[in-house]
Amino acid sequence: MLVVYHSKTGKNGEMAEAVARGTRHPDISIELRFLTAFQAGMSDLLWADGLIFGTPENFGYMSGALKDFFDRTFYEVEGQVDGKPYCLFVGAGNDGTGAVTAVHRICNGYNFKEVQSPIIVVGDLQDAHRTACEELGMAMAAGLEAGIF
Ligand SMILES: Cc1cc2nc3c(=O)[nH]c(=O)nc-3n(C[C@H](O)[C@H](O)[C@H](O)COP(=O)(O)O)c2cc1C
C-alpha cells in the first residue's frame, strides 16, 4: 500500500502517521510505502495495490504538492493503474470540500476506485480523528490483504 501526503504545518502529517499505524495492525501484514507528495513518483503508483492520499485544503483546492505529484505521474502511468482502490483524507482549516472534489476529479481521470468515504477534519485534530484515520488505514490494509477490492 502507498500513502502519499503533504503537510506544511503538521496536521496532515499526523493524520498520515495515524493511517500508517492502522496498517500495522498485528493481524495484517502488508508492505507500506509512506511518502510525501514530493518524494513519491510513478514507480510507487505502479508498485502499489492500494492508495491513500492526504492533503490540506489550500485556496479551496488540494495542496500544490499533491497536485504536482498527480501532474508528474498521470501520463506516465495512464492505462496501467485502472481500478486501483484508493481513499483520501483532508485536514483543512474551515472547509475541505474543494480539496475533496479536486482529488476525486483527478482520481477519476486515473480510473482509481474510491473504496471508503473521505475523512475531512476541520479545525484542530482530536483523538477521535486520529482513531478514524487509523481505522481508515486498517480497513484499507485488511481489504487489500483479503483481496476484496
Ligand atoms: C495558503 C493557504 C491556503 C489555505 N486555504 C484554505 C482553504 O481554502 N480552505 C480551508 O479549509 N483551509 C485552508 N487553509 C488552512 C489549511 O488547510 C489548514 O491549516 C491545514 O490544517 C494545514 O494542514 P497541514 O498542517 O498538514 O499543513 C489554507 C492554508 C494555507 C497555508
The ligand as a Gaussian input file, in Angstrom:
#p B3LYP/6-31G(d) Opt

LIG

0 1
 C       -2.076000      29.182000       1.651000
 C       -3.130000      28.513000       2.456000
 C       -4.410000      28.447000       1.964000
 C       -5.412000      27.810000       2.701000
 N       -6.673000      27.709000       2.176000
 C       -7.628000      27.015000       2.855000
 C       -8.913000      26.789000       2.265000
 O       -9.216000      27.216000       1.159000
 N       -9.821000      26.071000       2.977000
 C       -9.545000      25.572000       4.215000
 O      -10.398000      24.912000       4.811000
 N       -8.319000      25.745000       4.796000
 C       -7.372000      26.451000       4.138000
 N       -6.114000      26.614000       4.685000
 C       -5.840000      26.033000       6.011000
 C       -5.141000      24.684000       5.910000
 O       -5.877000      23.778000       5.103000
 C       -5.038000      24.087000       7.317000
 O       -4.274000      24.951000       8.136000
 C       -4.475000      22.690000       7.323000
 O       -4.755000      22.108000       8.558000
 C       -2.968000      22.672000       7.093000
 O       -2.550000      21.348000       7.104000
 P       -1.051000      20.945000       7.491000
 O       -0.881000      21.284000       8.961000
 O       -0.961000      19.487000       7.266000
 O       -0.133000      21.744000       6.634000
 C       -5.111000      27.249000       3.970000
 C       -3.787000      27.336000       4.443000
 C       -2.809000      27.943000       3.691000
 C       -1.399000      27.992000       4.219000

